């Protein structure tokens, strides 16, 4: 395998797409080759076609192609209880797509000598890239899964990198190494743990995939202030596996008991589904405890659920049950967003304090509430 040629081709594609702009990360891609972190057997997950198993022994060429494509590779299903070659089950660990990795590393923007805490070691590749850039002694990476933790240690050793690897719950950070200049989060986060803010020095930065209950996810860059809060704007889209401690509850559906209320939607649900990411953020902020799955097909379908309540739309027909009318709440948030002038995603931000978090519009002093 011509590793240098494959890395150059990958990097050129990322540069052309705007994900890769810093030559230092291009150098890191060469120094820490991605194929060293791909298991012998895994599941390739392209976004534009069905996934497929890759096996280094059976088809080395396809395995190498997957290793140097801008696509995620699933390395574990159902926390290790399902065979990854089948591709069926909950994705629980992966080697993220290079474009997503580089975008977050560039958003992190570490300086030479910065101390970095990484939440979610996974395959170990991003820890290796950070270690090449900053030095092994400046990188601490926390992983909750023992099997994934051990595999990452082997991968990093083969790549010649030795960051500090911690087996533990990333929501708690790693206080022994604090304070950090940067916190790099590689798993979806619904509620930002305040421990990460406490362990970051004032002026430091936390980057994370914010994955609220209402789809989709968003890149967020928070800066920690001298007052012990962290705040920053949404910087684009992201889709990541959730932190294990923050996985959403299982969905429940109408008809399982209780009072089911039916009506016609006030506004065509397609208008809501297709309004854009700005509305998605407004909905997530207005309904922070609500989870959703949407399918913008024919007919469009939406499933919403929260503790003690749920809703479903099929076309323009709405069914709601439990102690809240969740679709009514969605429509109310939609009309508020219209009154605000239909702001786009980049006008929203997130602030985290010791009391929790809130979304704001244009300015941290303008919180968005339900």
C-alpha positions as CSV (number, residue, x, y, z in Angstrom):
1,X,0.0,0.0,0.0
2,X,1.4,3.4,-1.0
3,X,0.5,5.1,2.3
4,X,2.0,8.5,1.5
5,X,0.1,8.6,-1.8
6,X,-3.1,7.6,-0.2
7,X,-2.7,10.2,2.6
8,X,-1.9,12.9,0.1
9,X,-5.0,12.0,-2.0
10,X,-7.2,12.1,1.2
11,X,-5.7,15.4,2.4
12,X,-6.1,16.9,-1.1
13,X,-9.8,16.0,-1.0
14,X,-10.2,17.5,2.5
15,X,-8.4,20.7,1.4
16,X,-10.6,21.0,-1.7
17,X,-13.7,20.6,0.5
18,X,-12.6,23.2,3.0
19,X,-12.2,20.8,6.0
20,X,-8.4,20.9,6.0
21,X,-6.6,24.3,5.9
22,X,-3.8,24.0,8.5
23,X,-0.6,22.4,7.0
24,X,0.2,21.1,10.5
25,X,-2.8,18.7,10.4
26,X,-1.8,17.5,7.0
27,X,1.6,16.6,8.4
28,X,-0.1,14.8,11.3
29,X,-2.2,12.8,8.8
30,X,1.1,11.5,7.3
31,X,2.8,11.0,10.7
32,X,-0.1,9.0,12.2
33,X,-1.5,6.9,9.3
34,X,-5.2,6.1,9.6
35,X,-4.9,2.5,8.5
36,X,-3.0,1.6,11.7
37,X,-6.3,2.3,13.6
38,X,-8.6,0.3,11.4
39,X,-9.4,-3.2,12.8
40,X,-8.8,-6.2,10.6
41,X,-12.6,-6.7,10.4
42,X,-15.0,-3.7,10.6
43,X,-18.0,-2.1,8.9
44,X,-17.7,0.7,6.4
45,X,-20.5,3.2,6.6
46,X,-20.7,5.5,3.5
47,X,-23.4,8.1,3.7
48,X,-24.5,7.8,0.1
49,X,-24.8,4.0,-0.3
50,X,-25.4,0.9,1.9
51,X,-22.7,-0.1,4.4
52,X,-20.5,-3.1,3.9
53,X,-18.1,-5.3,5.8
54,X,-14.4,-4.9,5.3
55,X,-11.9,-7.7,6.0
56,X,-8.2,-7.2,5.6
57,X,-7.4,-10.9,5.0
58,X,-10.2,-11.5,2.5
59,X,-9.9,-8.3,0.5
60,X,-7.0,-6.1,1.4
61,X,-7.6,-3.6,-1.4
62,X,-11.2,-2.8,-0.2
63,X,-9.9,-2.6,3.3
64,X,-7.3,-0.1,2.3
65,X,-9.7,1.9,0.2
66,X,-12.0,2.2,3.2
67,X,-9.1,3.2,5.5
68,X,-8.3,6.2,3.3
69,X,-11.8,7.2,2.3
70,X,-13.5,10.2,3.9
71,X,-16.1,7.9,5.6
72,X,-16.6,6.5,9.1
73,X,-15.6,3.0,9.9
74,X,-17.7,1.3,12.6
75,X,-15.5,-0.7,14.9
76,X,-18.1,-1.9,17.5
77,X,-21.8,-2.7,17.6
78,X,-24.0,-2.8,20.7
79,X,-21.1,-2.2,23.1
80,X,-19.4,-5.3,21.7
81,X,-22.2,-7.8,22.0
82,X,-23.0,-8.0,18.2
83,X,-20.7,-9.1,15.3
84,X,-19.5,-5.9,13.6
85,X,-19.4,-7.7,10.3
86,X,-23.2,-7.9,10.2
87,X,-23.6,-4.1,10.4
88,X,-26.9,-4.5,12.4
89,X,-27.3,-3.0,15.8
90,X,-26.5,0.2,17.7
91,X,-23.2,1.8,16.6
92,X,-21.2,2.1,19.8
93,X,-17.6,2.9,18.6
94,X,-16.1,4.0,15.4
95,X,-13.2,5.6,13.5
96,X,-14.8,8.9,12.5
97,X,-14.6,10.2,8.9
98,X,-11.4,12.1,8.4
99,X,-13.2,15.2,7.3
100,X,-15.2,15.3,10.5
101,X,-12.0,14.7,12.5
102,X,-10.0,17.4,10.9
103,X,-12.8,19.9,11.1
104,X,-13.0,19.5,14.9
105,X,-9.2,19.6,15.3
106,X,-9.1,22.8,13.4
107,X,-11.9,24.2,15.5
108,X,-10.0,23.2,18.6
109,X,-7.0,25.3,17.3
110,X,-4.4,24.2,19.9
111,X,-1.2,26.1,20.4
112,X,2.2,24.5,20.8
113,X,2.5,23.2,24.4
114,X,-1.2,23.2,25.0
115,X,-2.5,20.5,27.4
116,X,-5.5,18.7,25.8
117,X,-8.2,16.5,27.4
118,X,-9.9,14.2,24.9
119,X,-13.3,12.7,25.8
120,X,-13.7,9.4,23.9
121,X,-10.5,7.7,22.8
122,X,-12.3,5.3,20.4
123,X,-9.7,3.9,18.0
124,X,-7.1,6.2,19.3
125,X,-6.5,8.0,16.0
126,X,-7.4,11.5,17.1
127,X,-5.4,11.1,20.3
128,X,-2.5,10.1,18.0
129,X,-2.9,13.1,15.8
130,X,-3.0,15.4,18.8
131,X,0.0,13.7,20.3
132,X,2.0,14.3,17.1
133,X,1.0,17.9,17.1
134,X,1.5,18.7,20.8
135,X,3.6,15.9,22.3
136,X,2.5,12.7,24.1
137,X,2.8,14.3,27.5
138,X,0.3,17.0,26.7
139,X,-2.6,14.7,25.7
140,X,-4.9,12.8,28.0
141,X,-7.7,10.7,26.5
142,X,-10.5,9.1,28.4
143,X,-12.4,6.0,27.2
144,X,-15.3,4.3,29.1
145,X,-15.2,0.9,27.3
146,X,-12.4,-1.5,28.5
147,X,-12.1,-3.3,25.2
148,X,-12.0,-0.1,23.1
149,X,-9.5,1.3,25.6
150,X,-7.2,-1.7,25.2
151,X,-7.5,-1.7,21.4
152,X,-6.6,2.0,21.3
153,X,-3.5,1.5,23.4
154,X,-2.3,-1.2,21.0
155,X,-3.0,1.0,18.0
156,X,-1.2,3.9,19.4
157,X,1.8,1.8,20.4
158,X,2.0,0.5,16.8
159,X,1.8,4.2,15.6
160,X,4.7,5.2,17.9
161,X,2.5,7.5,20.0
162,X,2.0,7.3,23.8
163,X,-0.5,9.8,25.2
164,X,-2.0,9.2,28.6
165,X,-4.9,6.9,28.3
166,X,-7.5,6.7,31.0
167,X,-10.2,4.1,31.5
168,X,-13.1,5.9,33.0
169,X,-16.3,7.9,32.5
170,X,-15.6,10.9,30.3
171,X,-18.5,12.9,31.7
172,X,-16.3,13.3,34.8
173,X,-13.3,14.5,32.8
174,X,-9.9,13.7,34.4
175,X,-9.3,16.1,37.3
176,X,-5.8,14.7,38.0
177,X,-4.4,16.3,34.8
178,X,-6.3,19.7,35.1
179,X,-6.2,22.5,34.2
180,X,-6.4,21.9,30.4
181,X,-6.0,24.4,27.6
182,X,-8.3,22.5,25.3
183,X,-11.0,19.8,25.7
184,X,-11.7,17.7,22.6
185,X,-14.9,15.7,22.7
186,X,-15.5,12.9,20.2
187,X,-18.9,11.7,21.3
188,X,-22.3,13.3,21.0
189,X,-23.3,15.4,24.0
190,X,-26.8,16.4,25.0
191,X,-26.0,18.2,28.2
192,X,-22.4,19.5,28.6
193,X,-20.9,18.2,31.9
194,X,-19.8,21.1,34.0
195,X,-16.7,19.1,35.0
196,X,-15.3,19.9,31.6
197,X,-15.6,23.6,32.3
198,X,-14.1,23.3,35.8
199,X,-11.1,21.5,34.4
200,X,-10.4,24.0,31.6
201,X,-8.3,27.1,32.4
202,X,-9.9,30.5,31.8
203,X,-9.6,31.4,28.1
204,X,-9.4,27.7,27.2
205,X,-11.7,26.1,24.6
206,X,-14.0,23.1,24.6
207,X,-15.2,21.7,21.2
208,X,-18.0,19.1,21.0
209,X,-20.7,17.7,18.9
210,X,-23.9,19.0,20.6
211,X,-26.6,16.3,19.9
212,X,-29.9,17.5,21.4
213,X,-32.9,15.3,21.4
214,X,-34.3,17.1,18.3
215,X,-32.2,16.2,15.2
216,X,-29.6,16.8,13.9
217,X,-26.3,17.5,15.7
218,X,-24.2,20.7,15.7
219,X,-20.5,21.6,16.2
220,X,-20.0,23.9,19.1
221,X,-16.9,25.8,20.3
222,X,-17.1,27.1,23.8
223,X,-14.6,29.4,25.5
224,X,-14.3,29.3,29.2
225,X,-14.5,32.7,31.0
226,X,-13.0,33.9,34.2
227,X,-16.4,33.6,35.9
228,X,-16.5,29.8,35.5
229,X,-18.9,29.7,32.6
230,X,-18.3,28.6,29.0
231,X,-20.0,30.1,26.0
232,X,-19.7,30.0,22.2
233,X,-21.5,29.9,18.9
234,X,-22.7,26.9,16.9
235,X,-20.1,26.3,14.1
236,X,-21.9,23.9,11.8
237,X,-23.3,20.4,11.7
238,X,-22.2,17.1,13.3
239,X,-23.4,13.6,13.8
240,X,-21.7,11.5,16.4
241,X,-22.5,8.5,18.6
242,X,-23.8,9.7,22.0
243,X,-21.9,9.6,25.2
244,X,-23.0,6.4,26.8
245,X,-24.2,8.2,29.9
246,X,-26.4,10.4,27.7
247,X,-28.0,8.0,25.3
248,X,-31.6,8.9,24.7
249,X,-34.4,6.9,26.2
250,X,-36.2,4.4,24.1
251,X,-39.1,5.8,22.1
252,X,-42.7,5.0,23.0
253,X,-45.6,5.4,20.6
254,X,-49.2,6.5,20.7
255,X,-51.8,3.8,21.4
256,X,-49.9,2.3,24.3
257,X,-52.5,3.4,26.9
258,X,-53.8,6.7,28.2
259,X,-55.7,9.4,26.4
260,X,-54.8,9.8,22.7
261,X,-55.8,13.1,21.2
262,X,-56.0,13.5,17.4
263,X,-56.3,16.6,15.2
264,X,-55.1,18.1,11.9
265,X,-51.8,19.9,12.0
266,X,-52.1,23.7,12.1
267,X,-49.1,24.0,9.8
268,X,-48.0,21.4,7.3
269,X,-45.3,19.4,9.1
270,X,-43.2,19.5,5.9
271,X,-42.8,23.3,6.4
272,X,-41.2,22.5,9.8
273,X,-39.1,19.6,8.6
274,X,-37.7,21.6,5.7
275,X,-37.3,25.0,7.3
276,X,-33.6,24.5,7.9
277,X,-31.0,24.0,10.7
278,X,-31.9,27.3,12.4
279,X,-35.3,26.0,13.3
280,X,-33.8,22.7,14.4
281,X,-31.7,24.6,16.9
282,X,-34.7,26.7,18.1
283,X,-36.8,23.5,18.5
284,X,-34.0,21.8,20.5
285,X,-33.7,24.8,22.7
286,X,-37.5,25.1,23.3
287,X,-38.0,21.4,23.9
288,X,-34.7,20.3,25.7
289,X,-36.2,17.2,27.2
290,X,-37.9,16.0,24.0
291,X,-36.4,13.4,21.7
292,X,-37.4,13.1,18.0
293,X,-37.0,11.0,14.9
294,X,-38.1,12.5,11.6
295,X,-38.6,11.0,8.2
296,X,-39.3,13.6,5.5
297,X,-40.8,11.1,3.0
298,X,-44.2,10.8,1.4
299,X,-46.0,11.1,3.7
300,X,-43.7,13.0,6.1
301,X,-43.6,11.4,9.6
302,X,-42.4,12.7,13.0
303,X,-42.1,10.8,16.3
304,X,-41.7,12.8,19.5
305,X,-41.3,11.5,23.0
306,X,-40.6,12.8,26.5
307,X,-41.2,11.5,30.0
308,X,-44.9,10.8,30.2
309,X,-45.8,12.1,26.7
310,X,-45.5,11.4,23.0
311,X,-46.7,12.5,19.6
312,X,-46.8,11.2,16.1
313,X,-47.5,12.9,12.8
314,X,-48.3,11.1,9.5
315,X,-48.8,13.6,6.8
316,X,-51.0,16.3,8.3
317,X,-52.6,14.0,10.9
318,X,-51.4,14.5,14.5
319,X,-51.8,12.1,17.4
320,X,-50.7,13.2,20.9
321,X,-50.8,11.4,24.2
322,X,-49.7,11.7,27.8
323,X,-49.5,14.7,30.0
324,X,-48.2,17.1,27.3
325,X,-49.2,18.0,23.7
326,X,-45.7,17.8,22.2
327,X,-46.7,18.7,18.6
328,X,-48.5,21.8,19.9
329,X,-45.2,22.8,21.5
330,X,-43.3,22.2,18.2
331,X,-45.7,24.4,16.3
332,X,-45.5,27.1,19.0
333,X,-41.7,27.1,18.7
334,X,-42.0,27.3,14.9
335,X,-44.1,30.4,15.1
336,X,-41.7,32.0,17.6
337,X,-38.8,31.3,15.2
338,X,-40.8,33.0,12.4
339,X,-41.3,36.1,14.6
340,X,-37.5,36.2,15.2
341,X,-37.0,36.5,11.4
342,X,-36.1,32.9,10.7
343,X,-32.5,33.0,12.1
344,X,-30.0,30.6,10.7
345,X,-28.0,28.1,12.8
346,X,-24.9,30.3,13.1
347,X,-26.7,33.0,15.0
348,X,-27.3,30.6,17.9
349,X,-24.9,29.7,20.7
350,X,-24.7,27.7,23.9
351,X,-23.7,28.8,27.4
352,X,-22.8,26.3,30.2
353,X,-22.8,27.2,33.9
354,X,-22.7,25.3,37.1
355,X,-26.5,25.5,37.0
356,X,-26.9,23.9,33.6
357,X,-26.9,25.1,30.0
358,X,-29.0,27.3,27.7
359,X,-29.2,28.2,24.0
360,X,-29.1,31.9,23.0
361,X,-29.8,33.9,19.9
362,X,-27.2,36.4,18.7
363,X,-26.0,37.2,22.2
364,X,-25.5,35.2,25.4
365,X,-27.8,37.6,27.2
366,X,-30.7,36.6,24.9
367,X,-31.6,33.0,26.0
368,X,-34.0,30.9,24.0
369,X,-36.7,29.2,26.2
370,X,-39.9,27.3,25.6
